[in-house]
């Protein structure tokens, strides 16, 4: 067996790495806050204004797991969760 045949293929980049590249001009990921059945949540800082939020605002960003990216129901739940999160107003919720 040649060295090329015996070589381990490079790992697929995680979904958040691909999303980070796409969002690099808008967000800076600061730390992972948690993982769940549908994805990962990160603390992030806006690098440019987004809607009514100014540059520098810290936000939570959720990325779907790689295997759910094509699942329309998972996408719909993610967007519904984001919309609901934007509506929350409480002193104990950041």
C-alpha positions as CSV (number, residue, x, y, z in Angstrom):
1,X,0.0,0.0,0.0
2,X,1.4,3.4,-0.9
3,X,1.7,6.3,1.6
4,X,-1.1,8.1,-0.2
5,X,-3.5,5.2,0.2
6,X,-2.5,4.8,3.8
7,X,-2.9,8.5,4.7
8,X,-5.8,9.5,6.8
9,X,-8.2,11.9,5.0
10,X,-8.4,15.4,6.4
11,X,-11.4,15.8,8.8
12,X,-14.4,17.7,7.6
13,X,-14.5,21.2,9.1
14,X,-17.2,21.5,11.8
15,X,-20.3,23.4,10.8
16,X,-19.4,26.3,13.0
17,X,-16.1,26.7,11.2
18,X,-17.9,27.0,7.8
19,X,-20.4,29.4,9.3
20,X,-17.7,31.4,10.9
21,X,-16.1,32.0,7.5
22,X,-19.4,33.2,6.1
23,X,-20.0,35.5,9.1
24,X,-16.4,36.6,9.7
25,X,-17.1,40.2,8.6
26,X,-20.2,40.5,10.8
27,X,-19.5,38.5,14.0
28,X,-16.6,37.6,16.3
29,X,-17.2,34.3,18.1
30,X,-16.0,34.6,21.7
31,X,-16.7,31.3,23.3
32,X,-18.9,28.3,23.1
33,X,-21.8,28.4,25.6
34,X,-23.3,25.0,25.1
35,X,-24.2,22.1,22.8
36,X,-27.5,20.4,22.4
37,X,-29.3,18.0,20.2
38,X,-29.7,20.5,17.4
39,X,-26.5,22.5,17.5
40,X,-24.0,24.7,19.3
41,X,-24.6,28.1,20.9
42,X,-21.8,30.7,21.0
43,X,-21.3,34.1,22.7
44,X,-20.4,36.5,19.9
45,X,-19.7,40.2,19.4
46,X,-21.2,42.2,16.5
47,X,-18.5,43.7,14.2
48,X,-21.1,45.9,12.5
49,X,-24.6,47.0,13.4
50,X,-27.4,44.5,13.0
51,X,-31.0,45.7,13.0
52,X,-31.2,48.0,16.1
53,X,-28.1,46.5,17.7
54,X,-24.9,48.6,17.6
55,X,-21.4,47.4,16.8
56,X,-19.8,45.7,19.8
57,X,-23.1,44.3,21.2
58,X,-22.7,40.8,22.5
59,X,-25.2,38.3,21.2
60,X,-25.8,34.5,21.3
61,X,-25.5,32.7,18.0
62,X,-26.7,29.2,17.4
63,X,-25.5,27.0,14.6
64,X,-27.4,23.9,13.5
65,X,-25.5,20.6,13.6
66,X,-24.1,19.6,10.2
67,X,-26.6,16.7,9.7
68,X,-29.6,19.1,10.3
69,X,-28.6,21.7,7.7
70,X,-30.9,20.3,5.1
71,X,-33.8,19.6,7.5
72,X,-36.5,22.1,6.8
73,X,-38.2,21.4,10.2
74,X,-35.0,22.0,12.1
75,X,-34.4,25.2,10.2
76,X,-38.0,26.4,11.0
77,X,-37.5,25.6,14.7
78,X,-34.2,27.5,14.7
79,X,-35.7,30.6,13.1
80,X,-38.8,30.4,15.5
81,X,-36.4,30.1,18.5
82,X,-34.5,33.2,17.3
83,X,-37.6,35.3,16.8
84,X,-38.9,34.3,20.2
85,X,-35.5,35.1,21.8
86,X,-35.6,38.6,20.3
87,X,-39.0,39.3,21.9
88,X,-37.9,38.4,25.4
89,X,-37.6,41.3,27.7
90,X,-36.7,40.5,31.3
91,X,-34.0,41.8,33.7
92,X,-32.7,38.2,34.3
93,X,-32.4,37.4,30.6
94,X,-29.4,38.8,28.8
